[in-house]
Amino acid sequence: MAEEIKPDRKVRRSLAQFRELNVLLAFLLLFIFFYSQSPKVFLKPANLAVIMRFIATFGMLSIGEVLIIITGGIDLSVGSLTALTGVIVATLMLKGFGGMPTIGMLPAIIIVLCIGTLFGLWHGFFVTKLRIPPFIITLGTWLIAKGLAALITHGYPIVYPSESSFLVLGQGSLFGIPISFIILVIFASLVSIILNRSRLGYRIYAVGGNAEASRLSGVNVDRVKLFCYGTSGFMAATTGILLASRLGQGTPTVGSAYELWAIAGAVIGGTSLLGGEGTILGAILGAAIVGTMQNGMVLLNVSSYLQDVVLGTVLVVAVVYDTLRRRRK
Amino acid sequence: MIENGVGNLDQNMNEVPMLTVKGVSKAFPGVQALDKVNFEAFAGQVTALLGENGAGKSTLMKILSGVYKADEGDISLNGVKIQPQNPHQAQDLGISIIYQEFNLTPNQNVFTNIFLGREPMIKGLLGKLGFVDSVHMRQYSNKLLSQVGARFSNDRLVNNLSVAEQQMVEIAKALSVKSKVIIMDEPTSALGKEEVKVLFDIIQDLKSQGLAIIFITHRLEEVFEIADRAIVFRDGRWAGEVKVAEATAEQIIGLMVGRALDRSQVHEHVMATQDVVLKVQNLNRKGVLHDINFELHRGEILGLAGLVGAGRTETARALFGADRIDKGEIFINGKQVEIVSPDSAVKAGLALVPEGRQTQGLVLIQTVERNIALPNLDMLSHNAIVNQGKMRQVVQNYVTALNIRTPSLEQRVLNLSGGNQQKVVLAKWLASNPKVLILDEPTRGIDVGAKAEVYEIMNELVQQGIGVIMISSEMPEILAISDRILVMYEGRIMGELTRANATQERIMTLASGKVLEAI
């Protein structure tokens, strides 16, 4: 008898601890709903690939956003950084900066990832050493990066030739799964392990919960925050590269308002804007909800204006629900 | 008796109470916070409400002030039954509460705060449109401020005021709504000796104006100083009531803990050795600390006494690398160490239990386990990955050893009582195996039982050879616990007293900046 109860309890407990359950259920419901509305198209591999690429884009940015929001900050720059890094990778590979020769794919990607990370660390520097509110410093970069992207390209896209192997990253698939989605899963798993299992992850949550108490517990708060901001910049650059590859061009107009989608994904996934709480899985599921809804509504021929109205409503409902749920506890 | 008139105390004793609480109960999920308690407060009297943490004091006060609703029972004010639905309504009825954490908006000036939410409007149409009568506000607030003996202008921003001055603003606020009952929740916990005196003068004055004061405190000596009656709660029940003039401290403590406190358990150790574990030389921080020099021995408890603002906390923070120092050398076990941050202090073998348990000591939203693990993550992880099995084991050991009462290691510390929270802070530092442990007001705001446990833990630590520095504003505590006492005044060490020659008078003399005559 006792042996029968034990595993049952265990299951129930782990279910209760699985905080993303609500988000997962919401995602599944959405999925079933859109499938029932357009059963012929929705589950087609081609359409699923489209959804997965959506999720990859927003999910990648959400990873960085979650880290920063857990520490009590925010990163408004990632959308513009996506555009800037996409433009830079294309320029490096196709045109060369200021008459310099073009370089290959790998060095170009590495350079761009470094640039993205440096932008993130730059934010971290302002936030930790100069105590500038993250909202302000990342808003500055949002504008600066947007401007730089337009300056570099003079406003025109830099188009890859259609045979370029670079395009595989954003357009190719492995066993039917888009490569960009696979990259998302890899990064998400990695950061998830860092958050849940590593010393650094414990410190990130602690800093978000109470930075002063963490500092007085011997945590190097500045270093923890620098890691989070740096990672967010890195993720923005990754997204920029994948988007440039998917679109076949580096274009300054891409990525507009993506930072808000990323924040929305994180928040729908249960990340608290007060800091100290949030998970990567939740954020990815949040991004999945956003991606699925966008795709589903296109299939249902919902006008793009109405799409925004619906998504905005979902965001508010999700946050209100989550807030009430927390308060009940 | 006429309202607001001057009442005669003896006469009041026989009169009907101003505030009567009868058979009030309140349950929260899993806890019966209040179980049919009775409580009375008379006009022109100070009624002290005592009890260990979790005894139900705060719950009753929150019911009186309209924050919670009672499950059963009656509350009446001047014989009329009342049921305040929210704090605003309670204030309208004449019940004001001054919390430990003030309800002030720091970036606004004094008079705006006094009238917050009840701003007087200009007469006529402009007032109807929402224009406030700032002329009247200034005049009236000046009157209220002088009533509470405040000597600061009502234009000052609240965050430029000292804690004591902010408290005056709170009291003025309570007077502005013509309160009949003022509840003060541990009003002295953040005040220095002088400021407490000023507060007590104000309370005397309020008494003579016929107000009923309810005074919640953990400090017994204050009860004897200011209160007329003391009511004790224990475990959500009414445990007893005494007339202060006729009661003894042992009697009241007995009511609080349900058993008499064994005084001998407080301290009886002679573990101090001659090995110097910590040596501080010429520690200076501009305008704050001046030439701090002292030594701490293995197995010694060194008391740091002085008034609030004398530089005790600042010394602790400077030692621990929490504040930058301008000059000074620190040696641990004879070796000079470079302490530039708490991070390096921990590595050097220092630990600090800070003054603000909730703001500086704990990550409240995190679990007991995570809080205890936080300073020890290096030790608990292998290749940067936390060994969760080991962590659980270490944490469980300390939870058991320190008798931390928590349903599980996964409980968020914000749900624990003050005493247990403090033990979590202690546990996290004990796990780090410090050579020197600095305790800043370790027993502030925790109940008598938990205090005894904290002393017990300190005893064990010194037996293990740890050097302990304890900052405390409670004179009896400093005297009972310390092997040696350093007294600070305005950022300097004024003098050193041994356990044998320390007295309250000598400490006070040094703490007020005077030099001791030869002992």
HADDOCK unambig.tbl for C-alpha pairs under 7 A between the chains (distance, minus, plus):
assign (segid A and resid 197 and name CA) (segid B and resid 385 and name CA) 5.67 0.50 0.50
assign (segid A and resid 197 and name CA) (segid B and resid 386 and name CA) 5.69 0.50 0.50
assign (segid A and resid 198 and name CA) (segid B and resid 384 and name CA) 5.60 0.50 0.50
assign (segid A and resid 198 and name CA) (segid B and resid 385 and name CA) 4.10 0.50 0.50
assign (segid A and resid 198 and name CA) (segid B and resid 386 and name CA) 5.23 0.50 0.50
assign (segid A and resid 199 and name CA) (segid B and resid 377 and name CA) 5.91 0.50 0.50
assign (segid A and resid 199 and name CA) (segid B and resid 381 and name CA) 6.76 0.50 0.50
assign (segid A and resid 199 and name CA) (segid B and resid 384 and name CA) 5.53 0.50 0.50
assign (segid A and resid 199 and name CA) (segid B and resid 385 and name CA) 5.77 0.50 0.50
assign (segid A and resid 199 and name CA) (segid B and resid 386 and name CA) 5.57 0.50 0.50
assign (segid A and resid 206 and name CA) (segid B and resid 363 and name CA) 6.41 0.50 0.50
assign (segid A and resid 209 and name CA) (segid B and resid 363 and name CA) 5.47 0.50 0.50
assign (segid A and resid 209 and name CA) (segid B and resid 365 and name CA) 6.27 0.50 0.50
assign (segid A and resid 210 and name CA) (segid B and resid 363 and name CA) 5.17 0.50 0.50
assign (segid A and resid 212 and name CA) (segid B and resid 360 and name CA) 5.66 0.50 0.50
assign (segid A and resid 213 and name CA) (segid B and resid 359 and name CA) 6.64 0.50 0.50
assign (segid A and resid 213 and name CA) (segid B and resid 360 and name CA) 4.15 0.50 0.50
assign (segid A and resid 213 and name CA) (segid B and resid 361 and name CA) 5.13 0.50 0.50
assign (segid A and resid 213 and name CA) (segid B and resid 362 and name CA) 5.68 0.50 0.50
assign (segid A and resid 213 and name CA) (segid B and resid 363 and name CA) 6.37 0.50 0.50
assign (segid A and resid 215 and name CA) (segid B and resid 342 and name CA) 6.57 0.50 0.50
assign (segid A and resid 216 and name CA) (segid B and resid 322 and name CA) 6.87 0.50 0.50
assign (segid A and resid 216 and name CA) (segid B and resid 342 and name CA) 5.64 0.50 0.50
assign (segid A and resid 216 and name CA) (segid B and resid 360 and name CA) 6.97 0.50 0.50
assign (segid A and resid 217 and name CA) (segid B and resid 342 and name CA) 6.93 0.50 0.50
assign (segid A and resid 217 and name CA) (segid B and resid 374 and name CA) 6.66 0.50 0.50
assign (segid A and resid 217 and name CA) (segid B and resid 375 and name CA) 4.96 0.50 0.50
assign (segid A and resid 218 and name CA) (segid B and resid 342 and name CA) 4.85 0.50 0.50
assign (segid A and resid 218 and name CA) (segid B and resid 343 and name CA) 3.77 0.50 0.50
assign (segid A and resid 218 and name CA) (segid B and resid 346 and name CA) 5.93 0.50 0.50
assign (segid A and resid 218 and name CA) (segid B and resid 375 and name CA) 5.91 0.50 0.50
assign (segid A and resid 219 and name CA) (segid B and resid 343 and name CA) 5.92 0.50 0.50
assign (segid A and resid 220 and name CA) (segid B and resid 343 and name CA) 6.33 0.50 0.50
